[in-house]
């Protein structure tokens, strides 16, 4: 698992943690991604579905697929 404590944004940390935990219990990629997109939009209801999908996919790619720990681009919240 990724060390999520180094993720600065609460919404980013929530998305990455949720995705990892859903995958651990056997949820397929598409269902986990859709759940995380919904989770992001709960944190940011002003975001469009397309914007949420883009950010969620970037965060999953960065933290889960590439296992990078550095900061990512994304929303402006803390």
C-alpha positions as CSV (number, residue, x, y, z in Angstrom):
1,X,0.0,0.0,0.0
2,X,1.0,3.6,-0.6
3,X,2.0,5.7,2.4
4,X,-1.1,8.0,2.3
5,X,-0.1,10.1,5.3
6,X,2.2,12.2,3.0
7,X,-0.8,13.2,0.8
8,X,-1.6,16.8,1.7
9,X,-5.2,17.2,0.3
10,X,-7.9,15.5,2.4
11,X,-9.9,14.6,-0.7
12,X,-6.9,13.1,-2.5
13,X,-6.0,11.1,0.6
14,X,-9.6,9.9,0.9
15,X,-9.7,8.9,-2.8
16,X,-6.4,7.0,-2.8
17,X,-7.2,5.2,0.5
18,X,-10.7,4.3,-0.6
19,X,-9.4,2.9,-3.9
20,X,-6.7,0.8,-2.2
21,X,-9.2,-0.6,0.3
22,X,-11.8,-1.4,-2.3
23,X,-9.2,-3.2,-4.4
24,X,-8.0,-5.2,-1.3
25,X,-11.5,-6.6,-0.8
26,X,-11.8,-7.6,-4.4
27,X,-13.7,-4.7,-6.0
28,X,-13.0,-4.5,-9.7
29,X,-11.2,-1.5,-11.2
30,X,-14.2,0.2,-12.8
31,X,-16.4,-0.1,-9.7
32,X,-13.6,1.2,-7.4
33,X,-12.9,4.1,-9.8
34,X,-16.6,5.0,-9.9
35,X,-16.9,4.9,-6.2
36,X,-13.9,7.1,-5.8
37,X,-15.2,9.6,-8.3
38,X,-18.4,9.8,-6.3
39,X,-16.3,10.2,-3.1
40,X,-14.4,13.1,-4.7
41,X,-17.7,14.8,-5.7
42,X,-18.9,14.5,-2.1
43,X,-15.8,16.6,-1.1
44,X,-16.3,18.9,-4.1
45,X,-19.9,19.0,-5.3
46,X,-19.0,22.0,-7.5
47,X,-16.8,19.7,-9.6
48,X,-18.1,18.2,-12.9
49,X,-18.1,14.5,-13.4
50,X,-15.4,14.8,-16.0
51,X,-13.2,16.9,-13.8
52,X,-13.7,14.4,-10.9
53,X,-12.8,11.5,-13.2
54,X,-9.7,13.3,-14.5
55,X,-8.4,14.0,-11.0
56,X,-9.2,10.6,-9.6
57,X,-7.5,8.9,-12.5
58,X,-4.4,11.1,-12.1
59,X,-4.3,10.4,-8.4
60,X,-4.7,6.6,-8.7
61,X,-2.1,6.5,-11.5
62,X,0.4,8.6,-9.4
63,X,0.0,7.0,-6.0
64,X,-1.2,3.4,-6.8
65,X,0.1,2.5,-10.3
66,X,3.4,4.4,-10.3
67,X,3.7,4.3,-6.5
68,X,5.1,7.9,-6.5
69,X,5.1,9.8,-3.2
70,X,5.6,13.4,-4.5
71,X,2.8,16.0,-4.8
72,X,0.3,15.9,-7.6
73,X,-1.6,18.6,-9.5
74,X,-5.3,18.8,-8.6
75,X,-7.8,20.8,-6.6
76,X,-6.8,23.8,-4.5
77,X,-8.1,22.5,-1.2
78,X,-5.9,21.5,1.7
